[in-house]
Amino acid sequence: MSTILVVEDSTPQREMMANLLKNQGMNVVQAKNGMEALKYLKSHQPDLVVLDIIMPSPNGYDVCRKIKSHPRTKSIPVIMCSCKGEEFDRYWGMKVGADAYIAKPFHPNELVDAVQQLL
């Protein structure tokens, strides 16, 4: 069973994404900010990370950069999922190492398809 780390500061959004992935038979771990995510990643290696951009301590760009620059976590796929939907935002997401970028609001199948493609 795949383990997905969902990092999102909005509780309703985080719960919705977690439930969506759990319904697909995935194990989901939740973090409400970048610090929680990085702490979890120090001792665990999920199969994939779904990461919001706009959140406190640190933001999603910084978390992605740290994931992709560490030898132990650099191969973990990262999907950035943000309300920042401009091409510029997508460009920066990919520049810091994201493997996919989904703009909110999104159709549930869009997240599920992206996760399944990267696993």
HUFEN-V199656 format. One record per residue. N is the residue number from 0. NEAR is the number of other ideal C-beta (glycine too) atoms within 10 Angstrom. Layout:
n=N near=NEAR
n=N near=NEAR
This chain:
n=0 near=6
n=1 near=15
n=2 near=14
n=3 near=23
n=4 near=24
n=5 near=28
n=6 near=29
n=7 near=26
n=8 near=18
n=9 near=15
n=10 near=10
n=11 near=8
n=12 near=16
n=13 near=19
n=14 near=14
n=15 near=15
n=16 near=25
n=17 near=18
n=18 near=12
n=19 near=18
n=20 near=22
n=21 near=12
n=22 near=10
n=23 near=15
n=24 near=8
n=25 near=21
n=26 near=13
n=27 near=20
n=28 near=16
n=29 near=18
n=30 near=23
n=31 near=18
n=32 near=19
n=33 near=23
n=34 near=14
n=35 near=17
n=36 near=28
n=37 near=19
n=38 near=12
n=39 near=17
n=40 near=21
n=41 near=9
n=42 near=6
n=43 near=11
n=44 near=12
n=45 near=21
n=46 near=16
n=47 near=23
n=48 near=27
n=49 near=27
n=50 near=26
n=51 near=27
n=52 near=23
n=53 near=14
n=54 near=22
n=55 near=10
n=56 near=14
n=57 near=16
n=58 near=18
n=59 near=27
n=60 near=22
n=61 near=14
n=62 near=27
n=63 near=28
n=64 near=17
n=65 near=18
n=66 near=24
n=67 near=16
n=68 near=11
n=69 near=13
n=70 near=6
n=71 near=10
n=72 near=18
n=73 near=11
n=74 near=9
n=75 near=18
n=76 near=20
n=77 near=26
n=78 near=22
n=79 near=28
n=80 near=26
n=81 near=22
n=82 near=13
n=83 near=18
n=84 near=14
n=85 near=9
n=86 near=7
n=87 near=9
n=88 near=18
n=89 near=18
n=90 near=11
n=91 near=17
n=92 near=26
n=93 near=14
n=94 near=11
n=95 near=20
n=96 near=17
n=97 near=26
n=98 near=18
n=99 near=21
n=100 near=20
n=101 near=21
n=102 near=16
n=103 near=15
n=104 near=9
n=105 near=13
n=106 near=9
n=107 near=14
n=108 near=9
n=109 near=14
n=110 near=22
n=111 near=16
n=112 near=13
n=113 near=20
n=114 near=23
n=115 near=12
n=116 near=11
n=117 near=15
n=118 near=11
